[in-house]
Amino acid sequence: MATTAEITQSVVESLNATAFSRPFTAERAYLPIFDLGEMLNLHVTVVAAGRAVQAVSRSQIQVDHRIEVAVQQKLTGEGTADCDPLLDLVGEIADHLSGSRLSTAPEATWVKTEHAPLIAGEHLTEFRQFTSVLTVTYRTWES
């Protein structure tokens, strides 16, 4: 059975093997925190966010692995023209991960993708930084 860290790394590998509308190299980390000066470059950070374990029968345990994908970049202009392409990229990432198997963790089944809020308002107002986070859940089973 794949661990949460292994599934997180598989998400990174899947993203990096795909061509998106804006080029990036995804990285795995435990916190998507960077110096504001580094944020002029697009950052895509994949984080192991949590695990939920429950019994589904006497002999089987279901494990839900929550993986967060943070897309961040400092904005240089004003208004929606800066945010729209980045929000489109987040949608592309969500579409790519939703419903598909991870090639390096095929035992992990995609369960759901959540995208709320679309943009972190406090980052936008305080730092003029676009931050959007997807939460993707994958499920494995243990005997």
C-alpha positions as CSV (number, residue, x, y, z in Angstrom):
1,M,0.0,0.0,0.0
2,A,1.3,3.5,-0.9
3,T,1.9,5.9,1.9
4,T,0.6,9.5,1.9
5,A,4.1,10.7,1.2
6,E,4.4,8.3,-1.8
7,I,1.0,9.4,-3.2
8,T,2.1,13.0,-2.8
9,Q,5.3,12.3,-4.7
10,S,3.2,10.6,-7.4
11,V,1.1,13.7,-7.8
12,V,4.3,15.8,-8.3
13,E,5.5,13.3,-10.9
14,S,2.2,13.3,-12.7
15,L,2.1,17.1,-12.8
16,N,5.7,17.4,-14.0
17,A,5.1,14.9,-16.8
18,T,2.2,17.0,-18.2
19,A,2.2,20.1,-20.4
20,F,0.0,22.8,-19.0
21,S,-0.9,26.3,-20.4
22,R,1.8,27.8,-18.1
23,P,5.1,26.0,-17.6
24,F,6.0,25.0,-14.0
25,T,7.9,22.4,-12.0
26,A,5.9,21.1,-9.1
27,E,7.7,20.4,-5.9
28,R,6.8,18.4,-2.8
29,A,7.0,20.2,0.5
30,Y,5.3,20.2,3.9
31,L,4.6,23.9,3.8
32,P,4.1,26.0,0.7
33,I,5.9,29.0,2.2
34,F,8.3,31.1,0.3
35,D,9.9,34.6,0.6
36,L,7.8,37.2,-1.1
37,G,10.7,38.1,-3.3
38,E,10.7,34.6,-4.7
39,M,7.1,34.8,-5.7
40,L,7.5,36.6,-9.0
41,N,8.1,33.0,-10.3
42,L,5.1,30.6,-10.4
43,H,5.2,28.1,-7.6
44,V,3.2,24.8,-7.6
45,T,3.7,23.0,-4.3
46,V,2.2,19.6,-3.4
47,V,1.6,18.9,0.3
48,A,0.5,15.8,2.2
49,A,-2.4,17.4,4.1
50,G,-3.9,14.5,6.1
51,R,-5.2,11.0,6.4
52,A,-8.5,9.6,7.4
53,V,-8.6,5.9,8.4
54,Q,-11.8,3.8,8.9
55,A,-12.8,0.2,9.1
56,V,-15.0,-0.9,6.2
57,S,-15.2,-4.6,7.2
58,R,-13.6,-6.9,9.8
59,S,-10.6,-7.4,7.6
60,Q,-10.3,-4.2,5.6
61,I,-9.3,-0.6,6.4
62,Q,-10.0,2.3,4.1
63,V,-7.4,5.1,4.1
64,D,-8.2,8.5,2.5
65,H,-5.1,10.6,1.7
66,R,-5.7,14.3,1.4
67,I,-3.2,16.0,-0.9
68,E,-3.1,19.8,-1.4
69,V,-1.8,21.5,-4.5
70,A,-1.0,25.1,-4.0
71,V,-0.5,27.5,-7.0
72,Q,1.1,30.8,-6.0
73,Q,2.5,33.8,-7.8
74,K,3.0,37.5,-7.0
75,L,0.9,39.7,-9.2
76,T,2.5,42.5,-11.2
77,G,-0.6,44.1,-12.7
78,E,-4.0,45.2,-11.5
79,G,-7.4,43.5,-11.7
80,T,-8.6,40.2,-13.0
81,A,-6.3,40.1,-16.0
82,D,-3.5,38.7,-13.7
83,C,-5.7,36.3,-11.8
84,D,-7.7,34.7,-14.6
85,P,-4.8,32.8,-16.3
86,L,-3.6,31.5,-13.0
87,L,-7.1,30.4,-12.0
88,D,-7.4,28.7,-15.4
89,L,-4.2,26.9,-14.7
90,V,-5.6,25.6,-11.4
91,G,-8.6,24.4,-13.3
92,E,-6.3,22.5,-15.7
93,I,-4.5,20.9,-12.8
94,A,-7.8,19.9,-11.2
95,D,-9.0,18.4,-14.5
96,H,-5.8,16.5,-14.9
97,L,-5.9,14.9,-11.5
98,S,-9.7,14.3,-11.2
99,G,-10.7,10.8,-12.1
100,S,-7.3,9.6,-13.2
101,R,-4.9,7.0,-11.7
102,L,-1.4,8.0,-10.7
103,S,1.1,5.9,-12.7
104,T,3.5,5.5,-9.8
105,A,0.8,4.8,-7.3
106,P,-1.8,2.8,-9.2
107,E,-3.4,1.4,-6.1
108,A,-4.5,4.9,-5.0
109,T,-8.0,5.6,-6.4
110,W,-9.0,9.2,-6.9
111,V,-12.1,10.1,-4.8
112,K,-12.7,13.8,-5.1
113,T,-11.2,17.2,-5.8
114,E,-12.1,20.3,-3.9
115,H,-11.4,23.9,-4.8
116,A,-12.6,26.3,-2.2
117,P,-12.0,29.1,-1.8
118,L,-10.9,29.7,-5.4
119,I,-8.4,32.4,-4.4
120,A,-7.0,33.2,-0.9
121,G,-8.3,36.7,-0.4
122,E,-5.9,37.6,2.4
123,H,-2.9,36.8,0.2
124,L,-4.4,38.9,-2.6
125,T,-5.0,42.0,-0.4
126,E,-2.0,41.8,1.9
127,F,0.7,40.6,-0.5
128,R,-0.7,41.1,-4.0
129,Q,-0.1,37.4,-4.4
130,F,-2.3,34.8,-6.1
131,T,-2.8,31.7,-4.0
132,S,-5.2,29.0,-4.8
133,V,-5.3,25.5,-3.2
134,L,-6.8,22.3,-4.6
135,T,-7.5,19.5,-2.2
136,V,-7.4,16.1,-3.9
137,T,-8.4,12.9,-2.1
138,Y,-7.0,9.5,-3.0
139,R,-8.2,6.2,-1.4
140,T,-6.3,3.0,-0.6
141,W,-7.2,-0.1,1.3
142,E,-5.3,-2.2,3.9
143,S,-6.1,-5.7,5.0
